[in-house]
Amino acid sequence: MALRVGVIGCGGISRFHFPGLERAGAQIRWVCDLDEAAAEPWRARYGARYTDDFHDVTADADVDLIDVTAISRVHKVVALDAIGRGKSVICEKTLTENPTDSAEIVVAARDARVALFTSYMKRYIPAVEEAKRLVESGAIGSVVSTSVRAFQCWGDLWAGVPDEGFFAAVEDGPSEVVRRYGGGILVCGGSHILDLIGHFLGRPHRLFATMHTPPGGDFDVQASALCETERGIAHFEALAHPLQRIGFLRDGWDERVELLGTKGRIEILSSSWNDVDTKASVLKYYDNASARETEYRYPPESPFVRAIGRFCEAVEGGGSPPQSSATGYDVDELISCIKQSAETGAAVVPEWRV
Ligand SMILES: NC(=O)c1ccc[n+]([C@@H]2O[C@H](COP(=O)([O-])OP(=O)(O)OC[C@H]3O[C@@H](n4cnc5c(N)ncnc54)[C@H](O)[C@@H]3O)[C@@H](O)[C@H]2O)c1
């Protein structure tokens, strides 16, 4: 029987989730958003029911899976309610706004024996999948140095924040970027590449970090960290910059993962999250023995669709989900350690709780 799904949050990111669920053969029963107009196109497309109260969806016994694509601050309450009613959960990243809440969700999902997937979809970019296969096959030997960076063009925020718009200071509340996502470049772009550190190298043992907040802003525009892992040092940096034409596609998006090993090197150049279905990423593999570099090019293919497809298949077939249920927690723990290190000026040893 097709999975019966309720989608909570019908804003920007949901446009990647609906096709993923559709391609997985799921039946979209409910669409939920505080703003009915945001939900209406999806309601009409799938003949779904609409509500502005997520409890209507989580309480429906004929729903198997809840997909949480609402703003980050509501992830916890929706995910815990869904898990408490025995539903599997897909949740957009970051899982919550702190590692304590994220650990609570992971433990709840494990106790309830339901599947939990935090949408770190970059693992499912074809270039990243091939890179993972090459690393695990030993093609680049032992990894000794890794560099990951997410440089995104956010306009010139370094001199101060604008008076209006997404980044502006608001008198009695957070800026729009913080209200929606829970922070600046660290949670937005940085979270994905922190996940890739975990994916390729495992959980870091220790890290030292710095962060920068622009004058008048309540969000960071730079976060960098040196992370010690089982597979050597990883250099991490997330940066909001004003340069419009840098990056391999010359669109201001300059995201890159480099893994250097004793036998070769891998470089991934990945396209922007909001273009992942139209602009493909590139993988370069240098083999030291032959002194040859191979460039892999792929047709654009949405990693959201690939990830959701695999997760739904596992939930339907009772198999293992494509990634650990702790993935979202791991990233939130690292984000917290980076903030702590930047604040104290000291290295931090993550205490992995789940
Ligand atoms: N994976 C990625 O690359 C990526 C990229 C962008 C955003 N995101 C994540 O996706 C989530 C949503 O971001 P977005 O850009 O779509 O934001 P958005 O503001 O465009 O959409 C969020 C929607 O949630 C709705 N909403 C808020 N509270 C709600 C509630 N209590 N019940 C139901 N609906 C509610 C809002 O009305 C809005 O329509 C965030 O957690 C964000 O971090 C992930």
The ligand as an SDF file (V2000), in Angstrom:
LIG
                    3D

 44 48  0  0  0  0  0  0  0  0999 V2000
   17.7390   21.5370    2.6610 N   0  0  0  0  0  0  0  0  0  0  0  0
   17.9940   22.7770    2.2750 C   0  0  0  0  0  0  0  0  0  0  0  0
   18.8990   23.0390    1.4930 O   0  0  0  0  0  0  0  0  0  0  0  0
   17.1450   23.9120    2.8080 C   0  0  0  0  0  0  0  0  0  0  0  0
   17.0970   25.1210    2.1210 C   0  0  0  0  0  0  0  0  0  0  0  0
   16.2360   26.1280    2.5920 C   0  0  0  0  0  0  0  0  0  0  0  0
   15.4780   25.9240    3.7300 C   0  0  0  0  0  0  0  0  0  0  0  0
   15.5860   24.7390    4.4020 N   0  0  0  0  0  0  0  0  0  0  0  0
   14.8140   24.4940    5.6440 C   0  0  0  0  0  0  0  0  0  0  0  0
   13.4390   24.3390    5.3040 O   0  0  0  0  0  0  0  0  0  0  0  0
   12.6120   24.8650    6.3390 C   0  0  0  0  0  0  0  0  0  0  0  0
   11.6230   25.8490    5.7240 C   0  0  0  0  0  0  0  0  0  0  0  0
   12.3440   26.8660    5.0540 O   0  0  0  0  0  0  0  0  0  0  0  0
   11.6630   27.6740    3.8360 P   0  0  0  0  0  0  0  0  0  0  0  0
   12.7640   28.3840    3.1400 O   0  0  0  0  0  0  0  0  0  0  0  0
   10.7530   26.7800    3.0680 O   0  0  0  0  0  0  0  0  0  0  0  0
   10.8090   28.7390    4.6700 O   0  0  0  0  0  0  0  0  0  0  0  0
    9.4550   29.4460    4.2000 P   0  0  0  0  0  0  0  0  0  0  0  0
    9.2580   30.5730    5.1330 O   0  0  0  0  0  0  0  0  0  0  0  0
    9.5080   29.7120    2.7280 O   0  0  0  0  0  0  0  0  0  0  0  0
    8.3370   28.3400    4.4350 O   0  0  0  0  0  0  0  0  0  0  0  0
    8.0110   27.8830    5.7080 C   0  0  0  0  0  0  0  0  0  0  0  0
    6.5150   27.6780    5.7860 C   0  0  0  0  0  0  0  0  0  0  0  0
    6.2020   27.1590    7.0780 O   0  0  0  0  0  0  0  0  0  0  0  0
    4.9370   27.6870    7.4350 C   0  0  0  0  0  0  0  0  0  0  0  0
    4.7230   27.5520    8.8840 N   0  0  0  0  0  0  0  0  0  0  0  0
    5.3110   28.2600    9.8950 C   0  0  0  0  0  0  0  0  0  0  0  0
    4.8550   27.8220   11.0910 N   0  0  0  0  0  0  0  0  0  0  0  0
    3.9960   26.7990   10.8210 C   0  0  0  0  0  0  0  0  0  0  0  0
    3.1940   25.9420   11.6270 C   0  0  0  0  0  0  0  0  0  0  0  0
    3.1970   26.0400   12.9750 N   0  0  0  0  0  0  0  0  0  0  0  0
    2.4060   25.0170   11.0250 N   0  0  0  0  0  0  0  0  0  0  0  0
    2.3890   24.9190    9.6800 C   0  0  0  0  0  0  0  0  0  0  0  0
    3.1120   25.7150    8.8450 N   0  0  0  0  0  0  0  0  0  0  0  0
    3.9060   26.6320    9.4250 C   0  0  0  0  0  0  0  0  0  0  0  0
    4.9950   29.1340    6.9630 C   0  0  0  0  0  0  0  0  0  0  0  0
    3.6940   29.6980    6.8650 O   0  0  0  0  0  0  0  0  0  0  0  0
    5.6940   28.9760    5.6180 C   0  0  0  0  0  0  0  0  0  0  0  0
    4.7870   28.8360    4.5330 O   0  0  0  0  0  0  0  0  0  0  0  0
   13.5650   25.5040    7.3700 C   0  0  0  0  0  0  0  0  0  0  0  0
   13.7440   24.6070    8.4300 O   0  0  0  0  0  0  0  0  0  0  0  0
   14.8720   25.6630    6.6020 C   0  0  0  0  0  0  0  0  0  0  0  0
   16.0000   25.6090    7.4280 O   0  0  0  0  0  0  0  0  0  0  0  0
   16.3900   23.7350    3.9630 C   0  0  0  0  0  0  0  0  0  0  0  0
  1  2  1  0
  2  3  2  0
  2  4  1  0
  4  5  1  0
  4 44  2  0
  5  6  2  0
  6  7  1  0
  7  8  2  0
  8  9  1  0
  8 44  1  0
  9 10  1  0
  9 42  1  0
 10 11  1  0
 11 12  1  0
 11 40  1  0
 12 13  1  0
 13 14  1  0
 14 15  2  0
 14 16  1  0
 14 17  1  0
 17 18  1  0
 18 19  2  0
 18 20  1  0
 18 21  1  0
 21 22  1  0
 22 23  1  0
 23 24  1  0
 23 38  1  0
 24 25  1  0
 25 26  1  0
 25 36  1  0
 26 27  1  0
 26 35  1  0
 27 28  2  0
 28 29  1  0
 29 30  1  0
 29 35  2  0
 30 31  1  0
 30 32  2  0
 32 33  1  0
 33 34  2  0
 34 35  1  0
 36 37  1  0
 36 38  1  0
 38 39  1  0
 40 41  1  0
 40 42  1  0
 42 43  1  0
M  CHG  2   8   1  16  -1
M  END
$$$$
